[in-house]
Amino acid sequence: MFDRDFLHGTTRSGNVYKLEGPSAVSVAADAVWRQWCTKNSVESWTDVTCEWLSNAVCGEIEQSTRDDESEHNGSAS
């Protein structure tokens, strides 16, 4: 379950994770996500970040994604 107001999620086992700090894209987290999808036979998925978070946060995430892609492609923004 995810609480939008307090930006924390609770897992089925009861662990609570809180989103803190500026939005960013993590290459390491992406690798873990893709590994989990492979292990669990996930063939497709949809990023619902913008549907769950405010537009301001969503805009920051989109900019971070563009910046990250530019760094990997060797182009400047």
FENCOR-V638326 format. One record per pair of residues at least 24 apart in sequence whose C-alpha atoms are under 7 Angstrom apart, sorted by sequence separation. I is the first residue (numbers start at 1). J is the second residue. If there is no record, write none. Layout:
# FENCOR-V638326
i=I j=J
i=I j=J
This chain:
# FENCOR-V638326
i=23 j=60
i=24 j=61
i=23 j=61
i=25 j=64
i=24 j=64
i=25 j=65
i=4 j=52
i=4 j=53
